[in-house]
């Protein structure tokens, strides 16, 4: 076996217990430019989408089996490395969409990010790695669609990132940042403020049924009404109740149980705002790159 840099890095990730799978790579075209090995002149994600010949189910084929990984990356020397996220959460800082500036603002507000693994992407951005919190599922979210902030995407459960040694369309490779290399740097837990912005409770981990029953039967008083309307609306929408029906139910509950009730216009505004967020969240969750 010849250990190419690609195979070396793939095995390093596997050694950390992370699952990898082969992506399309980049090769030189006759004119000298780099093109995606998928061969499509219109490829929208060059070097970033799965290699079907070896991983027909893409991310689902991701493995920590070193033998399989050796076979894949010995066979497909140009293949880039896809690394499944979820066991690690990756903050993808995309400077083309203002990610640098967004991160700067968030760090000014919440304090600098902890020392942790970082990858310099071939596109001039950064992948910042974190340990996920216990019992809370962090899924993918895009910065401009219900995520953290513009240019800041999160890769979590159901997502993947392109891993170090992979070749970017720019001609640069993804590399571990020398001061944030996993051999010398601990993997930091996801900062609390980031978790609060992204947390999506797992089924059963949220409020208990009796809490909801109490909220519904007893209502709330001035001061908790907006919060209760927000939670109730979110709860119903996440169970795929039709938004119009949610609106009617929450209006009726407000009149019957809130003391004093909120103005109906306020309820309408709150429900609409949450419905918009929920739709964005579903889009972001269902769209992986
Ligand atoms: Zn392609």
py3Dmol code that shows the C-alpha trace and the ligand (Angstrom):
import py3Dmol

protein = """\
ATOM      1  CA  UNK A   1       0.000   0.000   0.000  1.00  0.00           C
ATOM      2  CA  UNK A   2       1.298   3.429  -0.899  1.00  0.00           C
ATOM      3  CA  UNK A   3       0.171   5.941   1.661  1.00  0.00           C
ATOM      4  CA  UNK A   4      -0.736   9.094  -0.233  1.00  0.00           C
ATOM      5  CA  UNK A   5      -1.362  12.297   1.754  1.00  0.00           C
ATOM      6  CA  UNK A   6      -5.066  11.782   1.064  1.00  0.00           C
ATOM      7  CA  UNK A   7      -5.064   8.271   2.524  1.00  0.00           C
ATOM      8  CA  UNK A   8      -2.888   9.415   5.429  1.00  0.00           C
ATOM      9  CA  UNK A   9      -5.390  12.124   6.391  1.00  0.00           C
ATOM     10  CA  UNK A  10      -8.407   9.850   5.894  1.00  0.00           C
ATOM     11  CA  UNK A  11      -6.814   7.301   8.241  1.00  0.00           C
ATOM     12  CA  UNK A  12      -6.018  10.035  10.753  1.00  0.00           C
ATOM     13  CA  UNK A  13      -9.724  10.962  10.931  1.00  0.00           C
ATOM     14  CA  UNK A  14     -10.695   7.312  11.235  1.00  0.00           C
ATOM     15  CA  UNK A  15      -8.158   7.078  14.070  1.00  0.00           C
ATOM     16  CA  UNK A  16     -10.132   9.791  15.866  1.00  0.00           C
ATOM     17  CA  UNK A  17     -13.278   7.713  15.435  1.00  0.00           C
ATOM     18  CA  UNK A  18     -14.648   9.903  12.651  1.00  0.00           C
ATOM     19  CA  UNK A  19     -16.368   8.438   9.588  1.00  0.00           C
ATOM     20  CA  UNK A  20     -15.151   9.284   6.117  1.00  0.00           C
ATOM     21  CA  UNK A  21     -16.200   8.542   2.547  1.00  0.00           C
ATOM     22  CA  UNK A  22     -14.841   9.409  -0.915  1.00  0.00           C
ATOM     23  CA  UNK A  23     -15.892  12.571  -2.716  1.00  0.00           C
ATOM     24  CA  UNK A  24     -15.248  13.576  -6.288  1.00  0.00           C
ATOM     25  CA  UNK A  25     -11.828  15.118  -6.644  1.00  0.00           C
ATOM     26  CA  UNK A  26     -10.296  17.725  -8.901  1.00  0.00           C
ATOM     27  CA  UNK A  27      -8.220  17.041 -11.982  1.00  0.00           C
ATOM     28  CA  UNK A  28      -6.488  19.234 -14.531  1.00  0.00           C
ATOM     29  CA  UNK A  29      -8.466  19.801 -17.729  1.00  0.00           C
ATOM     30  CA  UNK A  30      -6.667  19.963 -21.112  1.00  0.00           C
ATOM     31  CA  UNK A  31      -6.612  23.748 -20.771  1.00  0.00           C
ATOM     32  CA  UNK A  32      -4.898  23.433 -17.402  1.00  0.00           C
ATOM     33  CA  UNK A  33      -7.793  24.538 -15.183  1.00  0.00           C
ATOM     34  CA  UNK A  34      -9.032  22.276 -12.424  1.00  0.00           C
ATOM     35  CA  UNK A  35     -12.323  20.505 -13.030  1.00  0.00           C
ATOM     36  CA  UNK A  36     -14.436  18.110 -10.997  1.00  0.00           C
ATOM     37  CA  UNK A  37     -13.793  14.427 -11.661  1.00  0.00           C
ATOM     38  CA  UNK A  38     -17.548  13.928 -12.156  1.00  0.00           C
ATOM     39  CA  UNK A  39     -16.954  15.253 -15.665  1.00  0.00           C
ATOM     40  CA  UNK A  40     -19.934  17.588 -15.706  1.00  0.00           C
ATOM     41  CA  UNK A  41     -19.025  20.982 -17.156  1.00  0.00           C
ATOM     42  CA  UNK A  42     -21.869  22.429 -15.090  1.00  0.00           C
ATOM     43  CA  UNK A  43     -20.859  20.840 -11.773  1.00  0.00           C
ATOM     44  CA  UNK A  44     -22.016  23.195  -9.024  1.00  0.00           C
ATOM     45  CA  UNK A  45     -20.008  21.647  -6.192  1.00  0.00           C
ATOM     46  CA  UNK A  46     -16.686  20.631  -7.745  1.00  0.00           C
ATOM     47  CA  UNK A  47     -14.769  18.198  -5.576  1.00  0.00           C
ATOM     48  CA  UNK A  48     -17.449  18.293  -2.898  1.00  0.00           C
ATOM     49  CA  UNK A  49     -20.046  15.708  -3.876  1.00  0.00           C
ATOM     50  CA  UNK A  50     -19.882  11.926  -3.332  1.00  0.00           C
ATOM     51  CA  UNK A  51     -18.040   9.541  -5.652  1.00  0.00           C
ATOM     52  CA  UNK A  52     -20.775   7.108  -6.669  1.00  0.00           C
ATOM     53  CA  UNK A  53     -18.437   4.428  -8.032  1.00  0.00           C
ATOM     54  CA  UNK A  54     -17.092   3.808  -4.526  1.00  0.00           C
ATOM     55  CA  UNK A  55     -19.778   5.308  -2.283  1.00  0.00           C
ATOM     56  CA  UNK A  56     -23.091   4.799  -4.109  1.00  0.00           C
ATOM     57  CA  UNK A  57     -25.044   6.021  -1.068  1.00  0.00           C
ATOM     58  CA  UNK A  58     -22.778   8.964  -0.383  1.00  0.00           C
ATOM     59  CA  UNK A  59     -22.735  10.026   3.244  1.00  0.00           C
ATOM     60  CA  UNK A  60     -24.530   6.812   4.231  1.00  0.00           C
ATOM     61  CA  UNK A  61     -21.410   4.914   3.151  1.00  0.00           C
ATOM     62  CA  UNK A  62     -19.204   6.871   5.559  1.00  0.00           C
ATOM     63  CA  UNK A  63     -17.205   4.491   7.734  1.00  0.00           C
ATOM     64  CA  UNK A  64     -14.534   4.239  10.400  1.00  0.00           C
ATOM     65  CA  UNK A  65     -13.320   0.939   8.926  1.00  0.00           C
ATOM     66  CA  UNK A  66      -9.636   1.475   8.101  1.00  0.00           C
ATOM     67  CA  UNK A  67      -9.555  -1.380   5.565  1.00  0.00           C
ATOM     68  CA  UNK A  68     -12.420   0.101   3.564  1.00  0.00           C
ATOM     69  CA  UNK A  69     -10.843   3.541   3.719  1.00  0.00           C
ATOM     70  CA  UNK A  70      -7.508   2.160   2.507  1.00  0.00           C
ATOM     71  CA  UNK A  71      -9.227   0.422  -0.361  1.00  0.00           C
ATOM     72  CA  UNK A  72     -11.179   3.540  -1.383  1.00  0.00           C
ATOM     73  CA  UNK A  73      -8.335   6.031  -1.301  1.00  0.00           C
ATOM     74  CA  UNK A  74      -5.758   3.650  -2.827  1.00  0.00           C
ATOM     75  CA  UNK A  75      -8.135   3.050  -5.706  1.00  0.00           C
ATOM     76  CA  UNK A  76      -9.304   6.621  -6.262  1.00  0.00           C
ATOM     77  CA  UNK A  77      -6.131   8.674  -5.852  1.00  0.00           C
ATOM     78  CA  UNK A  78      -7.836  11.919  -6.794  1.00  0.00           C
ATOM     79  CA  UNK A  79     -10.841  11.474  -4.551  1.00  0.00           C
ATOM     80  CA  UNK A  80     -11.376  14.161  -1.950  1.00  0.00           C
ATOM     81  CA  UNK A  81     -12.327  13.182   1.586  1.00  0.00           C
ATOM     82  CA  UNK A  82     -15.818  13.671   2.968  1.00  0.00           C
ATOM     83  CA  UNK A  83     -16.025  13.581   6.768  1.00  0.00           C
ATOM     84  CA  UNK A  84     -19.415  12.948   8.376  1.00  0.00           C
ATOM     85  CA  UNK A  85     -20.358  15.519  11.010  1.00  0.00           C
ATOM     86  CA  UNK A  86     -22.576  14.902  14.040  1.00  0.00           C
ATOM     87  CA  UNK A  87     -19.948  13.237  16.270  1.00  0.00           C
ATOM     88  CA  UNK A  88     -18.179  16.571  15.765  1.00  0.00           C
ATOM     89  CA  UNK A  89     -19.932  19.832  14.966  1.00  0.00           C
ATOM     90  CA  UNK A  90     -18.241  22.032  12.378  1.00  0.00           C
ATOM     91  CA  UNK A  91     -18.694  25.778  12.113  1.00  0.00           C
ATOM     92  CA  UNK A  92     -18.080  26.623   8.467  1.00  0.00           C
ATOM     93  CA  UNK A  93     -16.862  30.201   8.126  1.00  0.00           C
ATOM     94  CA  UNK A  94     -17.391  31.366   4.568  1.00  0.00           C
ATOM     95  CA  UNK A  95     -15.737  34.738   3.948  1.00  0.00           C
ATOM     96  CA  UNK A  96     -17.527  35.125   0.602  1.00  0.00           C
ATOM     97  CA  UNK A  97     -20.795  35.516   2.494  1.00  0.00           C
ATOM     98  CA  UNK A  98     -19.494  37.664   5.317  1.00  0.00           C
ATOM     99  CA  UNK A  99     -18.601  34.792   7.653  1.00  0.00           C
ATOM    100  CA  UNK A 100     -15.424  36.478   8.914  1.00  0.00           C
ATOM    101  CA  UNK A 101     -17.328  39.614   9.845  1.00  0.00           C
ATOM    102  CA  UNK A 102     -20.205  37.646  11.429  1.00  0.00           C
ATOM    103  CA  UNK A 103     -17.791  35.629  13.553  1.00  0.00           C
ATOM    104  CA  UNK A 104     -15.950  38.778  14.578  1.00  0.00           C
ATOM    105  CA  UNK A 105     -19.230  40.315  15.770  1.00  0.00           C
ATOM    106  CA  UNK A 106     -20.297  37.192  17.663  1.00  0.00           C
ATOM    107  CA  UNK A 107     -16.892  36.906  19.353  1.00  0.00           C
ATOM    108  CA  UNK A 108     -17.107  40.564  20.351  1.00  0.00           C
ATOM    109  CA  UNK A 109     -20.495  39.859  21.947  1.00  0.00           C
ATOM    110  CA  UNK A 110     -19.852  36.440  23.527  1.00  0.00           C
ATOM    111  CA  UNK A 111     -16.071  36.225  23.879  1.00  0.00           C
ATOM    112  CA  UNK A 112     -13.456  34.526  21.729  1.00  0.00           C
ATOM    113  CA  UNK A 113     -13.997  30.936  20.608  1.00  0.00           C
ATOM    114  CA  UNK A 114     -12.095  28.345  22.659  1.00  0.00           C
ATOM    115  CA  UNK A 115      -8.913  26.759  21.326  1.00  0.00           C
ATOM    116  CA  UNK A 116      -9.994  23.815  19.197  1.00  0.00           C
ATOM    117  CA  UNK A 117      -9.326  22.051  15.868  1.00  0.00           C
ATOM    118  CA  UNK A 118      -9.392  24.280  12.810  1.00  0.00           C
ATOM    119  CA  UNK A 119      -9.012  23.595   9.097  1.00  0.00           C
ATOM    120  CA  UNK A 120      -8.127  26.227   6.545  1.00  0.00           C
ATOM    121  CA  UNK A 121     -10.341  25.449   3.585  1.00  0.00           C
ATOM    122  CA  UNK A 122      -8.994  25.709   0.070  1.00  0.00           C
ATOM    123  CA  UNK A 123     -11.538  28.440  -0.585  1.00  0.00           C
ATOM    124  CA  UNK A 124     -10.127  30.877   1.991  1.00  0.00           C
ATOM    125  CA  UNK A 125     -12.556  29.971   4.752  1.00  0.00           C
ATOM    126  CA  UNK A 126     -12.254  27.997   7.921  1.00  0.00           C
ATOM    127  CA  UNK A 127     -13.806  24.897   9.465  1.00  0.00           C
ATOM    128  CA  UNK A 128     -13.889  25.123  13.269  1.00  0.00           C
ATOM    129  CA  UNK A 129     -14.545  21.841  15.081  1.00  0.00           C
ATOM    130  CA  UNK A 130     -16.456  21.311  18.342  1.00  0.00           C
ATOM    131  CA  UNK A 131     -17.697  18.470  20.500  1.00  0.00           C
ATOM    132  CA  UNK A 132     -21.494  18.297  20.440  1.00  0.00           C
ATOM    133  CA  UNK A 133     -23.383  18.781  23.700  1.00  0.00           C
ATOM    134  CA  UNK A 134     -24.867  15.723  25.415  1.00  0.00           C
ATOM    135  CA  UNK A 135     -28.476  14.950  24.609  1.00  0.00           C
ATOM    136  CA  UNK A 136     -28.970  17.781  22.152  1.00  0.00           C
ATOM    137  CA  UNK A 137     -29.058  17.156  18.453  1.00  0.00           C
ATOM    138  CA  UNK A 138     -27.272  19.789  16.398  1.00  0.00           C
ATOM    139  CA  UNK A 139     -28.270  19.509  12.764  1.00  0.00           C
ATOM    140  CA  UNK A 140     -27.111  21.398   9.697  1.00  0.00           C
ATOM    141  CA  UNK A 141     -28.068  25.001   9.363  1.00  0.00           C
ATOM    142  CA  UNK A 142     -27.134  27.606   6.824  1.00  0.00           C
ATOM    143  CA  UNK A 143     -26.140  31.049   8.052  1.00  0.00           C
ATOM    144  CA  UNK A 144     -28.672  32.947   6.004  1.00  0.00           C
ATOM    145  CA  UNK A 145     -31.515  30.484   6.576  1.00  0.00           C
ATOM    146  CA  UNK A 146     -32.278  30.239  10.248  1.00  0.00           C
ATOM    147  CA  UNK A 147     -28.687  29.565  11.233  1.00  0.00           C
ATOM    148  CA  UNK A 148     -26.229  31.530  13.311  1.00  0.00           C
ATOM    149  CA  UNK A 149     -25.439  34.509  11.101  1.00  0.00           C
ATOM    150  CA  UNK A 150     -24.614  35.289   7.468  1.00  0.00           C
ATOM    151  CA  UNK A 151     -21.650  33.269   6.217  1.00  0.00           C
ATOM    152  CA  UNK A 152     -21.680  30.941   9.222  1.00  0.00           C
ATOM    153  CA  UNK A 153     -23.005  27.479   8.436  1.00  0.00           C
ATOM    154  CA  UNK A 154     -23.197  24.624  10.881  1.00  0.00           C
ATOM    155  CA  UNK A 155     -22.534  21.037   9.863  1.00  0.00           C
ATOM    156  CA  UNK A 156     -24.016  18.593  12.341  1.00  0.00           C
ATOM    157  CA  UNK A 157     -26.075  15.420  12.251  1.00  0.00           C
ATOM    158  CA  UNK A 158     -26.784  14.456   8.630  1.00  0.00           C
ATOM    159  CA  UNK A 159     -24.028  16.628   7.185  1.00  0.00           C
ATOM    160  CA  UNK A 160     -20.430  16.411   6.102  1.00  0.00           C
ATOM    161  CA  UNK A 161     -17.433  18.582   5.367  1.00  0.00           C
ATOM    162  CA  UNK A 162     -14.533  18.276   2.959  1.00  0.00           C
ATOM    163  CA  UNK A 163     -11.519  17.182   5.015  1.00  0.00           C
ATOM    164  CA  UNK A 164      -7.817  18.166   4.990  1.00  0.00           C
ATOM    165  CA  UNK A 165      -5.544  17.206   2.095  1.00  0.00           C
ATOM    166  CA  UNK A 166      -8.535  17.472  -0.283  1.00  0.00           C
ATOM    167  CA  UNK A 167      -7.983  19.700  -3.296  1.00  0.00           C
ATOM    168  CA  UNK A 168     -10.220  22.758  -3.717  1.00  0.00           C
ATOM    169  CA  UNK A 169     -11.210  24.160  -7.095  1.00  0.00           C
ATOM    170  CA  UNK A 170      -8.928  27.135  -6.293  1.00  0.00           C
ATOM    171  CA  UNK A 171      -5.916  24.801  -6.552  1.00  0.00           C
ATOM    172  CA  UNK A 172      -5.252  25.010  -2.809  1.00  0.00           C
ATOM    173  CA  UNK A 173      -5.649  22.070  -0.457  1.00  0.00           C
ATOM    174  CA  UNK A 174      -7.654  21.980   2.751  1.00  0.00           C
ATOM    175  CA  UNK A 175      -5.105  21.959   5.597  1.00  0.00           C
ATOM    176  CA  UNK A 176      -5.132  21.721   9.357  1.00  0.00           C
ATOM    177  CA  UNK A 177      -4.271  25.105  10.813  1.00  0.00           C
ATOM    178  CA  UNK A 178      -0.788  24.568  12.338  1.00  0.00           C
ATOM    179  CA  UNK A 179      -1.803  26.091  15.672  1.00  0.00           C
ATOM    180  CA  UNK A 180      -5.013  24.076  15.801  1.00  0.00           C
ATOM    181  CA  UNK A 181      -3.868  20.644  14.694  1.00  0.00           C
ATOM    182  CA  UNK A 182      -5.722  17.734  16.333  1.00  0.00           C
ATOM    183  CA  UNK A 183      -2.436  16.070  17.320  1.00  0.00           C
ATOM    184  CA  UNK A 184      -1.667  18.980  19.653  1.00  0.00           C
ATOM    185  CA  UNK A 185      -5.025  20.628  20.283  1.00  0.00           C
ATOM    186  CA  UNK A 186      -7.973  19.429  22.349  1.00  0.00           C
ATOM    187  CA  UNK A 187     -11.403  19.399  20.739  1.00  0.00           C
ATOM    188  CA  UNK A 188     -13.405  22.055  22.592  1.00  0.00           C
ATOM    189  CA  UNK A 189     -17.075  21.671  23.498  1.00  0.00           C
ATOM    190  CA  UNK A 190     -19.538  23.727  21.494  1.00  0.00           C
ATOM    191  CA  UNK A 191     -19.766  27.121  23.254  1.00  0.00           C
ATOM    192  CA  UNK A 192     -22.962  27.569  25.258  1.00  0.00           C
ATOM    193  CA  UNK A 193     -24.100  30.604  23.310  1.00  0.00           C
ATOM    194  CA  UNK A 194     -23.757  28.734  20.035  1.00  0.00           C
ATOM    195  CA  UNK A 195     -25.637  25.790  21.433  1.00  0.00           C
ATOM    196  CA  UNK A 196     -28.444  28.031  22.628  1.00  0.00           C
ATOM    197  CA  UNK A 197     -28.737  29.480  19.140  1.00  0.00           C
ATOM    198  CA  UNK A 198     -28.828  26.082  17.468  1.00  0.00           C
ATOM    199  CA  UNK A 199     -30.285  23.579  19.877  1.00  0.00           C
ATOM    200  CA  UNK A 200     -33.103  21.473  18.662  1.00  0.00           C
ATOM    201  CA  UNK A 201     -34.341  19.212  21.447  1.00  0.00           C
ATOM    202  CA  UNK A 202     -34.382  15.511  20.662  1.00  0.00           C
ATOM    203  CA  UNK A 203     -37.745  13.815  20.836  1.00  0.00           C
ATOM    204  CA  UNK A 204     -38.546  13.284  24.481  1.00  0.00           C
ATOM    205  CA  UNK A 205     -35.843  15.626  25.718  1.00  0.00           C
ATOM    206  CA  UNK A 206     -38.113  18.651  25.474  1.00  0.00           C
ATOM    207  CA  UNK A 207     -40.878  19.587  27.910  1.00  0.00           C
ATOM    208  CA  UNK A 208     -42.962  16.761  29.225  1.00  0.00           C
ATOM    209  CA  UNK A 209     -46.539  16.187  28.133  1.00  0.00           C
ATOM    210  CA  UNK A 210     -47.752  17.242  31.580  1.00  0.00           C
ATOM    211  CA  UNK A 211     -45.948  20.608  31.237  1.00  0.00           C
ATOM    212  CA  UNK A 212     -47.792  21.215  27.990  1.00  0.00           C
ATOM    213  CA  UNK A 213     -51.114  20.149  29.489  1.00  0.00           C
ATOM    214  CA  UNK A 214     -50.577  22.551  32.356  1.00  0.00           C
ATOM    215  CA  UNK A 215     -49.740  25.399  30.003  1.00  0.00           C
ATOM    216  CA  UNK A 216     -52.849  24.676  27.928  1.00  0.00           C
ATOM    217  CA  UNK A 217     -55.287  24.289  30.843  1.00  0.00           C
ATOM    218  CA  UNK A 218     -53.982  26.980  33.174  1.00  0.00           C
ATOM    219  CA  UNK A 219     -52.788  29.619  30.742  1.00  0.00           C
ATOM    220  CA  UNK A 220     -50.301  32.313  31.677  1.00  0.00           C
ATOM    221  CA  UNK A 221     -50.331  35.841  32.981  1.00  0.00           C
ATOM    222  CA  UNK A 222     -48.936  39.127  31.809  1.00  0.00           C
ATOM    223  CA  UNK A 223     -45.188  38.834  31.273  1.00  0.00           C
ATOM    224  CA  UNK A 224     -45.139  35.197  30.149  1.00  0.00           C
ATOM    225  CA  UNK A 225     -47.710  35.478  27.391  1.00  0.00           C
ATOM    226  CA  UNK A 226     -45.402  36.194  24.458  1.00  0.00           C
ATOM    227  CA  UNK A 227     -43.027  33.469  25.486  1.00  0.00           C
ATOM    228  CA  UNK A 228     -45.885  30.986  25.880  1.00  0.00           C
ATOM    229  CA  UNK A 229     -47.362  31.869  22.476  1.00  0.00           C
ATOM    230  CA  UNK A 230     -43.929  31.369  20.930  1.00  0.00           C
ATOM    231  CA  UNK A 231     -43.354  28.007  22.575  1.00  0.00           C
ATOM    232  CA  UNK A 232     -46.825  26.703  21.869  1.00  0.00           C
ATOM    233  CA  UNK A 233     -46.651  27.752  18.225  1.00  0.00           C
ATOM    234  CA  UNK A 234     -43.216  26.199  17.760  1.00  0.00           C
ATOM    235  CA  UNK A 235     -44.338  23.001  19.479  1.00  0.00           C
ATOM    236  CA  UNK A 236     -47.318  22.571  17.150  1.00  0.00           C
ATOM    237  CA  UNK A 237     -45.473  23.526  13.962  1.00  0.00           C
ATOM    238  CA  UNK A 238     -42.698  21.046  14.706  1.00  0.00           C
ATOM    239  CA  UNK A 239     -45.353  18.384  14.784  1.00  0.00           C
ATOM    240  CA  UNK A 240     -46.417  19.449  11.324  1.00  0.00           C
ATOM    241  CA  UNK A 241     -49.790  20.861  12.334  1.00  0.00           C
ATOM    242  CA  UNK A 242     -51.096  23.059   9.531  1.00  0.00           C
ATOM    243  CA  UNK A 243     -49.999  26.678  10.233  1.00  0.00           C
ATOM    244  CA  UNK A 244     -53.514  28.076   9.710  1.00  0.00           C
ATOM    245  CA  UNK A 245     -54.875  25.666  12.255  1.00  0.00           C
ATOM    246  CA  UNK A 246     -52.040  26.512  14.652  1.00  0.00           C
ATOM    247  CA  UNK A 247     -52.960  30.177  14.284  1.00  0.00           C
ATOM    248  CA  UNK A 248     -56.638  29.543  15.127  1.00  0.00           C
ATOM    249  CA  UNK A 249     -55.802  27.321  18.079  1.00  0.00           C
ATOM    250  CA  UNK A 250     -53.297  29.738  19.565  1.00  0.00           C
ATOM    251  CA  UNK A 251     -55.720  32.645  19.130  1.00  0.00           C
ATOM    252  CA  UNK A 252     -58.457  30.713  20.897  1.00  0.00           C
ATOM    253  CA  UNK A 253     -56.095  29.639  23.679  1.00  0.00           C
ATOM    254  CA  UNK A 254     -54.922  33.232  24.149  1.00  0.00           C
ATOM    255  CA  UNK A 255     -58.488  34.492  24.579  1.00  0.00           C
ATOM    256  CA  UNK A 256     -59.549  31.643  26.839  1.00  0.00           C
ATOM    257  CA  UNK A 257     -56.509  31.218  29.066  1.00  0.00           C
ATOM    258  CA  UNK A 258     -54.248  34.267  29.042  1.00  0.00           C
ATOM    259  CA  UNK A 259     -54.876  36.822  31.736  1.00  0.00           C
ATOM    260  CA  UNK A 260     -55.300  39.317  30.264  1.00  0.00           C
ATOM    261  CA  UNK A 261     -55.226  38.058  26.653  1.00  0.00           C
ATOM    262  CA  UNK A 262     -52.735  39.505  24.195  1.00  0.00           C
ATOM    263  CA  UNK A 263     -54.183  41.584  21.379  1.00  0.00           C
ATOM    264  CA  UNK A 264     -55.153  39.190  18.525  1.00  0.00           C
ATOM    265  CA  UNK A 265     -52.856  41.148  16.171  1.00  0.00           C
ATOM    266  CA  UNK A 266     -49.909  40.409  18.438  1.00  0.00           C
ATOM    267  CA  UNK A 267     -50.699  36.694  18.355  1.00  0.00           C
ATOM    268  CA  UNK A 268     -50.989  36.753  14.561  1.00  0.00           C
ATOM    269  CA  UNK A 269     -47.635  38.485  14.290  1.00  0.00           C
ATOM    270  CA  UNK A 270     -45.949  36.045  16.655  1.00  0.00           C
ATOM    271  CA  UNK A 271     -47.366  32.969  14.900  1.00  0.00           C
ATOM    272  CA  UNK A 272     -46.363  34.283  11.463  1.00  0.00           C
ATOM    273  CA  UNK A 273     -42.851  35.032  12.625  1.00  0.00           C
ATOM    274  CA  UNK A 274     -42.399  31.541  14.087  1.00  0.00           C
ATOM    275  CA  UNK A 275     -43.927  29.890  11.028  1.00  0.00           C
ATOM    276  CA  UNK A 276     -41.390  31.714   8.856  1.00  0.00           C
ATOM    277  CA  UNK A 277     -38.518  30.606  11.088  1.00  0.00           C
ATOM    278  CA  UNK A 278     -39.766  27.045  11.137  1.00  0.00           C
ATOM    279  CA  UNK A 279     -39.987  26.894   7.348  1.00  0.00           C
ATOM    280  CA  UNK A 280     -36.452  28.251   7.057  1.00  0.00           C
ATOM    281  CA  UNK A 281     -35.268  25.749   9.616  1.00  0.00           C
ATOM    282  CA  UNK A 282     -36.770  22.862   7.668  1.00  0.00           C
ATOM    283  CA  UNK A 283     -35.154  24.115   4.472  1.00  0.00           C
ATOM    284  CA  UNK A 284     -31.779  24.400   6.162  1.00  0.00           C
ATOM    285  CA  UNK A 285     -32.141  21.019   7.784  1.00  0.00           C
ATOM    286  CA  UNK A 286     -33.110  19.279   4.573  1.00  0.00           C
ATOM    287  CA  UNK A 287     -30.463  20.928   2.438  1.00  0.00           C
ATOM    288  CA  UNK A 288     -26.992  19.443   2.804  1.00  0.00           C
ATOM    289  CA  UNK A 289     -24.094  20.369   0.677  1.00  0.00           C
TER     290      UNK A 289
END
"""
ligand_1 = """\
1
ZN
Zn -18.766 17.382 -9.856
"""
view = py3Dmol.view(width=600, height=400)
view.addModel(protein, "pdb")
view.setStyle({"model": 0}, {"cartoon": {"style": "trace"}})
view.addModel(ligand_1, "xyz")
view.setStyle({"model": 1}, {"stick": {}})
view.zoomTo()
view.show()
